[in-house]
Amino acid sequence: MAVLKVIEVLANSDESWEDATKKAVAEASKSVKNIRSVYVNEQSATVDDGKLKEYRVNVKITFEVK
């Protein structure tokens, strides 16, 4: 049986929600090992002059505790 833990991470990107998600996982993996999955909980964006400026995600990252 594995023991899993979930943390919530916020990230942003100028490119896309997918890129913001990748950045969240990359940043979390600097201090968290054995990441198993990522769940995109929320997506939002900022708008400037009628155009999307920044993509934001709120993700839940699941990792195994050893």
Contact map, one row per residue, 1 for C-alpha under 8 A:
111000000000000000000000000000000000000000000000000000000000000000
111100000000000000000000000000000000000000000000000000000000000110
111110000000000000000000000000000000000000000000000000000000000111
011111000000000000000000000000000000000000000000000000000000011110
001111100000000000000000000000000000000000000000000000000000011110
000111110000000000000000000000000000000000000000000000000001111000
000011111000000000000000000000000000000000000000000000000001110000
000001111100000000000000000000000000000000000000000000000111100000
000000111110000000000001000100000000000000000000000000000111100000
000000011111000000000001000000000000000000000000000000011110000000
000000001111100000011011000000000000000000000000000000011100000000
000000000111110010011010000000000000000000000000000001111000000000
000000000011111110110010000000000000000000000000000001110000000000
000000000001111100000000000000000000000000000000000011100000000000
000000000000111110110000000000000000000000000000000001100000000000
000000000000111111110000000000000000000000000000000001100000000000
000000000001101111111000000000000000000000100000000000111000000000
000000000000000111111100000000000000000000000000000000000000000000
000000000000101111111110000000000000000000000000000000000000000000
000000000011101111111111000000000000000000000000000000111000000000
000000000011000011111111100000000000000100000000000000001010000000
000000000000000001111111110000000000000000000000000000000000000000
000000000011100000111111111000000000000000000000000000000000000000
000000001110000000011111111100000000000000000000000000000010000000
000000000000000000001111111110000000010000000000000000000000100000
000000000000000000000111111111000000000000000000000000000000000000
000000000000000000000011111111100000000000000000000000000000000000
000000001000000000000001111111110000000000000000000000000000000000
000000000000000000000000111111111010000000000000000000000000000000
000000000000000000000000011111111000000000000000000000000000000000
000000000000000000000000001111111000000000000000000000000000000000
000000000000000000000000000111111110000000000000000000000000001000
000000000000000000000000000011111110000000000000000000000000001100
000000000000000000000000000000011111000000000000000000000000001110
000000000000000000000000000010011111100000000000000000000000111100
000000000000000000000000000000000111110000000000000000000000111100
000000000000000000000000000000000011111000000000000000000000111000
000000000000000000000000100000000001111100000000000000000011110000
000000000000000000000000000000000000111110000000000000000011100000
000000000000000000001000000000000000011111100000000000001111000000
000000000000000000000000000000000000001111100000000000001111000000
000000000000000000000000000000000000000111110000000000001110000000
000000000000000010000000000000000000000111111000000000111100000000
000000000000000000000000000000000000000001111100000000111000000000
000000000000000000000000000000000000000000111110000111110000000000
000000000000000000000000000000000000000000011111000111100000000000
000000000000000000000000000000000000000000001111111111000000000000
000000000000000000000000000000000000000000000111111110000000000000
000000000000000000000000000000000000000000000011111000000000000000
000000000000000000000000000000000000000000000011111100000000000000
000000000000000000000000000000000000000000000011111110000000000000
000000000000000000000000000000000000000000001111011111100000000000
000000000000010000000000000000000000000000001111001111100000000000
000000000001111100000000000000000000000000001110000111110000000000
000000000001111110010000000000000000000000111100000111111000000000
000000000111100010010000000000000000000000111000000001111100000000
000000000111000010011000000000000000000111110000000000111110000000
000000011110000000000000000000000000000111100000000000011111000000
000000011100000000001001000000000000011111000000000000001111100000
000001111000000000000000000000000000011110000000000000000111110000
000001111000000000000000100000000011111000000000000000000011111000
000111100000000000000000000000000011110000000000000000000001111100
000111000000000000000000000000011111100000000000000000000000111110
011110000000000000000000000000001111000000000000000000000000011111
011110000000000000000000000000000100000000000000000000000000001111
001000000000000000000000000000000000000000000000000000000000000111
